[in-house]
Every structure is written in C-alpha cells, then in structure tokens.
C-alpha cells in the first residue's frame, strides 16, 4: 500500500457496508456525502482493491470488500468491548475499592461515607480492613489497600499523608455518673476516678498520663484495652470513665455521657495514599464524600 489506512476511512467503509449508500452513511456519521465518497476512494487507493460496485443505485461490496468488512468488524468489536470497560470504570472505578482504617474510624466515621458512596456506585465492591496504624502502613506499601484513614501517626516518605480533621479527645462517663452535671471534665475532676485506658503504646494514653504525672495527680487505671470501642462499651456498662476520640464516642450516644476534656488533646485523622500510584476514580470519589461529610460533623 502506498498510504496507510486511517480511522476515518475505515469508519466510512463500515457505515456504507451497514447502510448500503454513501448518503445514508453520511447521515449515520453526521457528515456529508462527498466526504464519505472521498474516504472510500482514498481507502480503495490505499488498499489497491475494488471494494464496491454500483448495483441498482446501491453500492454492492465485492468479495474483497466483504472480507475487509469482516476483519474491520472484529477490530470494531474489540473497540466496543474497550468502550464498555471504560464506561464501567467511569461509572464505578475498577469496580472495587480497598479501604484501610483504624477500628474507631471503621465504626465512627466511615459507615456513613461508605453508604453515600454506594448510593452513587451501587455495584462497587468495597473491602474495609481495620487494623493498627503500623499494619495499615505496611498494607498500603504492599499495594494491598487503595487508601488509609488513621488516628495514628504515619511518617513515611513512600506514603502521602494529609490531616483531614483534628478534633479534641472527649471524656465518656456512665449515664448515672456523679459528674453528669459537669460542663467539662478536667484533670482535677478525674482525680481518683476509675479510668479505663487504652494501652501504653497509644498516643492518647501517653498524653493523658503525662498530664497527670506533670500535675502530680494520682490515678487509678483499672482496665487497659487496645480498643476505644471496648473503652466505650465498658464505660456504658458502668465500670469507669474513659478518654477517647469523639468519632467513636458519638456512636455510643445515648448509652453514655460525652463531655469535653481539658486540657485539650488533639486527635487528628490522617488520609494516607501511596506515592507510587495515582488515586483511582473510586478513591477520589471516596475522598470527596469524606471531606464533605467531615464538614457536616457537629464536633468539627
């Protein structure tokens, strides 16, 4: 062939094969009849084949034309399958979203966000992994997760982190606790209280114990647990008081009392993404919904 085939020539040829005339093909492709005729002439010149002959006012394909058409249909069939996949990805990302978070955010922040995402993309498969911050960091580096939300600290050059919101820790009390009328709970107030604490490795516990020690205040940590969810459940059962992040505390609203705590202890939520790959369609939508949801939170 003296010249390479181009897409416009193939489109014109296919349209004529489907409609039988250059006029109908022009209408199908939203172009002019002379344009279709010119592209057919170019195609025949490039292939050096006679593809049509005029018969009864219509273009009748030659055997070479029919064989070329079969080949082109296989090509366009592949294109249409690609378009279907692209449309599916456009509507629902790659069809799956892998989210990692700390347990408190899994119960206190993400459920409503995920519900809203599924309203927009109901066929999406979502995997929600709850784990400690170090584990989540490892999963993200191993490409086992698409996005991570954590109340812990992640400092890794291979990960891109952003603080979405920073609120203050709250004190949770049993409903019938003697401090239920207090506007806020401070270090003096919790003196000699039975405190249900997180483990010593938790940043919030470290800060609380530092404040108590620096103010020479005695304390009674009667139960230690790695989960703020367990802290809240134990407080609701009347075993003591606890200091937790507000995301998990609000999920127990009605089962315990939630009071501001002083001195204020920041509890930031970090959004963490891998740096080696760009966020997917679904990941970006999740982040948009998450940002909008955070703006509506009453403790924001």
C-alpha positions, 0 to 999 in steps of 0.5 A, a space after each residue: 500500500 502506498 498510504 496507510 489506512 486511517 480511522 476515518 476511512 475505515 469508519 466510512 467503509 463500515 457505515 456504507 457496508 451497514 447502510 448500503 449508500 454513501 448518503 445514508 452513511 453520511 447521515 449515520 456519521 453526521 457528515 456529508 456525502 462527498 466526504 464519505 465518497 472521498 474516504 472510500 476512494 482514498 481507502 480503495 487507493 490505499 488498499 489497491 482493491 475494488 471494494 464496491 460496485 454500483 448495483 441498482 443505485 446501491 453500492 454492492 461490496 465485492 468479495 474483497 470488500 466483504 472480507 475487509 468488512 469482516 476483519 474491520 468488524 472484529 477490530 470494531 468489536 474489540 473497540 466496543 468491548 474497550 468502550 464498555 470497560 471504560 464506561 464501567 470504570 467511569 461509572 464505578 472505578 475498577 469496580 472495587 475499592 480497598 479501604 484501610 482504617 483504624 477500628 474507631 474510624 471503621 465504626 465512627 466515621 466511615 459507615 456513613 461515607 461508605 453508604 453515600 458512596 454506594 448510593 452513587 456506585 451501587 455495584 462497587 465492591 468495597 473491602 474495609 480492613 481495620 487494623 493498627 496504624 503500623 499494619 495499615 502502613 505496611 498494607 498500603 506499601 504492599 499495594 494491598 489497600 487503595 487508601 488509609 484513614 488513621 488516628 495514628 501517626 504515619 511518617 513515611 516518605 513512600 506514603 502521602 499523608 494529609 490531616 483531614 480533621 483534628 478534633 479534641 479527645 472527649 471524656 465518656 462517663 456512665 449515664 448515672 455518673 456523679 459528674 453528669 452535671 459537669 460542663 467539662 471534665 478536667 484533670 482535677 475532676 478525674 482525680 481518683 476516678 476509675 479510668 479505663 485506658 487504652 494501652 501504653 503504646 497509644 498516643 492518647 494514653 501517653 498524653 493523658 498520663 503525662 498530664 497527670 504525672 506533670 500535675 502530680 495527680 494520682 490515678 487509678 487505671 483499672 482496665 487497659 484495652 487496645 480498643 476505644 470501642 471496648 473503652 466505650 462499651 465498658 464505660 456504658 456498662 458502668 465500670 469507669 470513665 474513659 478518654 477517647 476520640 469523639 468519632 467513636 464516642 458519638 456512636 455510643 450516644 445515648 448509652 453514655 455521657 460525652 463531655 469535653 476534656 481539658 486540657 485539650 488533646 488533639 486527635 487528628 485523622 490522617 488520609 494516607 495514599 501511596 506515592 507510587 500510584 495515582 488515586 483511582 476514580 473510586 478513591 477520589 470519589 471516596 475522598 470527596 464524600 469524606 471531606 464533605 461529610 467531615 464538614 457536616 460533623 457537629 464536633 468539627 
